[in-house]
Amino acid sequence: MDDKIIITEEPENPELSRRLAQFRRNGQWLTQHGAPFFEQFRGQYIAVSEGEIFASSDASVAQSLAKQKHPDDEPFVQYIPQERYERIYSC
């Protein structure tokens, strides 16, 4: 029995890389500017695209609203819980 693992690496997909970069950029924007929106849109999904917020009670609707306005961008979608929770982070 051969227990070797062979890992092959395919060429990078430029379209996927572009979309991932947009998704990360929109997520970073939310990290930097999102605090007021977390209070305003509790219990909803928000999609961030090109520095704009699109909110809905359904994730796919929020994403669709963002894609309608910015069809060439990849929105970052996040649910904002109704209740505030304390979080403890540790290493």
Backbone as a ProteinNet text record, in pm:
[ID]
protein_1_A
[PRIMARY]
MDDKIIITEEPENPELSRRLAQFRRNGQWLTQHGAPFFEQFRGQYIAVSEGEIFASSDASVAQSLAKQKHPDDEPFVQYIPQERYERIYSC
[TERTIARY]
84	0	88.6	55.8	133.4	64.6	128.8	69.8	117.3	171.4	220.8	103.8	118.6	21.3	87.3	18.6	71.8	-14.4	50.8	-19.4	22.7	-75.4	-47.4	-109.8	-47.6	-95.6	-131.1	-254.3	-301.5	-265.8	-264	-240	-349.8	-312.8	-407.6	-515.6	-639.2	-751.6	-764.3	-734.1	-735.5	-873.4	-979.9	-1114.5	-1147.6	-1113.1	-1135.5	-1052.5	-929.2	-842.9	-900.9	-953.4	-1013.4	-1134.1	-1220.7	-1342	-1308.6	-1210.2	-1168.3	-1112	-1036.4	-981.5	-1094.4	-1196.9	-1311.4	-1384.7	-1407.9	-1475.9	-1398.9	-1267.7	-1185.1	-1189.5	-1184.4	-1189.3	-1320.3	-1431.7	-1561.1	-1570.2	-1513.3	-1508.8	-1424.2	-1313.3	-1227.5	-1300.3	-1374.8	-1451.9	-1551.2	-1617.8	-1713.2	-1643	-1526.4	-1449.5	-1418.5	-1382.5	-1342.6	-1460.4	-1574.6	-1685.2	-1816.7	-1818	-1943.3	-2012.9	-1945.2	-2004.9	-2145.3	-2169.8	-2305.1	-2409.2	-2367.5	-2460.8	-2500	-2411.2	-2442.6	-2558.1	-2572	-2686.3	-2811.1	-2794.2	-2906.7	-2976.2	-2901.2	-2957.3	-2957.8	-2982.2	-2986.7	-3094.1	-3059.9	-3152.7	-3163.3	-3073.3	-3076.8	-2941.2	-2942.3	-2818.3	-2781.9	-2653.9	-2609	-2507.5	-2513.7	-2416.5	-2343.5	-2212.3	-2129.9	-2072.2	-2090.9	-2036.4	-2001.7	-1875.3	-1829.5	-1861	-1849.9	-1872.4	-2018.5	-2109.5	-2252.2	-2305.4	-2408	-2471.5	-2608.2	-2637.6	-2767.5	-2817.6	-2937.1	-2986.4	-3115.2	-3131.3	-3252.1	-3257.1	-3375.7	-3388.7	-3342.9	-3311.3	-3266.9	-3129.6	-3033	-2896.3	-2890.1	-2964.3	-2958.1	-3019.5	-3119.4	-3179	-3079.5	-3013.9	-2914	-2803.4	-2755.1	-2651	-2701.5	-2824.4	-2881.9	-2896.8	-2938.6	-2949.7	-2813.9	-2710.3	-2575.3	-2528.9	-2556.5	-2514.1	-2590.3	-2716.6	-2793.1	-2729	-2685.5	-2626.7	-2481.8	-2408	-2266.4	-2241.2	-2282	-2274.4	-2132.9	-2032.8	-1895.5	-1820	-1888.5	-1824.2	-1870.1	-1792.2	-1825.7	-1858.1	-1987.5	-2025.5	-1984.9	-1961.5	-1935.5	-2066.4	-2117.1	-2246.5	-2224.4	-2293	-2281.5	-2415.6	-2445.8	-2566.1	-2532.2	-2623.7	-2607.4	-2710.7	-2666	-2760.8	-2851	-2972.3	-3068.2	-3015.7	-2961.4	-2910.2	-2761.2	-2716.5	-2572.7	-2516.3	-2400.7	-2334.3	-2194.9	-2154.7	-2016.3	-1928.7	-1815.7	-1722.1	-1589.2	-1530.7	-1399.4	-1306.6	-1199.9	-1104.1	-976.8	-918.8	-793.6	-706.9	-582.1	-486.9	-454
-118.1	0	124.5	219.6	343.1	453.4	501.6	603.7	744.8	764	896.5	987.7	1112.3	1215.1	1301.2	1317.2	1400.1	1525.8	1639.2	1767.5	1834.7	1868.3	1940.9	2079	2172.8	2310.1	2354.1	2395.5	2442.5	2590.4	2637.7	2780.8	2863.9	2980.6	3069.9	3115.9	3122.1	3168.9	3320	3402.6	3548.2	3603	3545.2	3593.4	3564.9	3446.7	3413.4	3503.8	3528.8	3617.6	3758.6	3806.8	3940.9	3947.6	3845.6	3844.5	3831.4	3748.5	3735.6	3866.5	3937.5	4067.3	4167.5	4168.2	4257	4220.2	4090.9	4042.2	4085.9	4067.1	4107.8	4258.3	4334.4	4480.6	4525.4	4464.7	4500.2	4459.4	4344.4	4302.9	4397.5	4442.1	4538.4	4670.9	4713.9	4837.6	4826.2	4710.5	4689.9	4692.3	4633.4	4636	4779.6	4863	5000.8	5095.8	5071.1	5166.8	5110	4984.9	4915.6	4941.2	4997.1	5010	5070.5	5182.2	5238.7	5146.1	5069.9	4982.1	4862.2	4819.8	4706.9	4740.3	4864.6	4905.9	4924.5	4981.5	5017.2	4895.3	4789.5	4676.9	4546.4	4553.7	4433.2	4336.5	4207.1	4104.8	4094.1	4159.6	4156.8	4116	4083.3	4060.5	4190.9	4221.4	4336.4	4289.1	4349.3	4324.6	4456.2	4450.1	4568.3	4556	4662.5	4665.8	4809.3	4831.5	4964.8	5071.1	5035.5	5131.6	5161.8	5080.4	5097.3	4975.8	4998.4	4892.5	4861.9	4732.4	4685.1	4586.4	4609.6	4527.7	4456.4	4336.2	4256.7	4150	4095.3	3983.8	3852.4	3855.2	3737.3	3766.3	3677.7	3699	3710.5	3624.9	3627.9	3755.7	3809.6	3936.2	4050.7	4054.8	4160	4153	4031.6	4015	4056.1	4019.8	4054.3	4205.7	4274.8	4421.4	4484.1	4432.3	4484.6	4456.9	4335.6	4300.6	4379.6	4415.6	4497.9	4635.5	4693.2	4827.2	4823.9	4719.1	4707.3	4567.4	4544.9	4410.2	4355.2	4440.5	4392.6	4375.9	4393.4	4382	4254.3	4207.1	4087.4	4130.1	4136.6	4188.3	4096.2	4158.2	4088	4087.8	3970.4	3958.6	3909.6	3974	3935	3952.2	3858.5	3868.3	3945.7	4035.3	4110.4	4057.5	3988.1	3929.9	4035.5	3993.4	4083.1	4127.7	4032.1	4061	4089.4	4174.8	4199.6	4090.9	4039.2	3935.7	3982.5	3948.8	3975.6	3868.9	3909.8	3814.2	3824.1	3708.9	3703.5	3633.8	3702.5	3645.8	3611.4	3497.3	3459.9	3383.6	3378.8	3305.3	3171.9
0	0	0	-86.7	-98.6	-18.5	87.7	175.2	142.2	24.2	-13	-50.2	-14.5	-53.1	-159	-269	-377.1	-386.9	-376.9	-385.9	-515.7	-596.1	-719.3	-710.3	-770	-765.6	-907	-923.3	-1053.4	-1070	-1192.3	-1213.7	-1147	-1101.6	-1034.1	-1131.2	-1082.1	-1161.3	-1139.4	-1239.2	-1220.6	-1181.4	-1234.8	-1202.1	-1056.1	-1008.6	-868.5	-777.8	-813.9	-735	-728	-840.6	-844.1	-751.4	-757.7	-675.4	-526.8	-494	-353.5	-300.1	-382.6	-341.5	-315.2	-398.2	-377.4	-248.6	-229.2	-108.3	16.9	15.3	130.2	151.1	42	52.3	116.2	75.3	132.6	279.3	315	454.9	539.9	484.1	554.8	573.7	473.4	485.3	601.3	611.8	720	855.4	864.8	989.3	1030.8	935.4	964.8	986.6	920.4	922.4	974.3	1017	1043	1175	1274.9	1408.9	1407.9	1340.6	1342.7	1278.1	1179	1109.7	1194.6	1285.4	1372.3	1465.5	1503.4	1586	1500.1	1384.5	1297.2	1235.7	1206.6	1132.4	1211.7	1342.2	1426.3	1375.6	1371.7	1326.9	1175.8	1103.4	957.2	900.7	773.3	699.9	631	629.3	552	449.5	333.4	227.3	204	200	175	35.4	-43.4	-178.7	-213.7	-249.9	-290.6	-184.2	-57	51.2	78.3	26.7	52.9	127	208.9	286.4	226.1	213.3	165.6	269.9	325.1	435.6	398.4	457	437.2	546.1	567.3	661.8	597.7	468.2	394.1	332.2	356.4	307.7	155.8	86.1	-60.5	-117.5	-48.6	-94.1	-73.8	41.6	67.1	-38	-67.1	-167.1	-305.3	-338.3	-467.6	-484.4	-379.1	-384.1	-413.8	-347.4	-369.1	-512	-562.3	-697.8	-804.2	-775.5	-870.7	-885.1	-773.8	-776.1	-825.8	-788.6	-824.3	-883.3	-1008.1	-1065.9	-1081.4	-1086.4	-1105.2	-974	-861.2	-730.9	-661.2	-565.2	-488	-344.7	-308.4	-177.5	-62.4	51.1	176.4	253.3	291.7	359.3	502	596.2	736.7	806.6	895.4	978.4	1104.4	1144	1268.1	1367	1472.1	1567.3	1631.6	1663.3	1728.7	1865.5	1939.2	2073.4	2068	2158	2171.7	2261.9	2224.4	2302.4	2339.7	2460.9	2500.6	2440.1	2391.2	2333.1	2405.2	2429	2491.1	2392.9	2356	2264	2341.5	2311.9	2377.7	2278.8	2310.2	2224.4	2289.4
[MASK]
+++++++++++++++++++++++++++++++++++++++++++++++++++++++++++++++++++++++++++++++++++++++++++

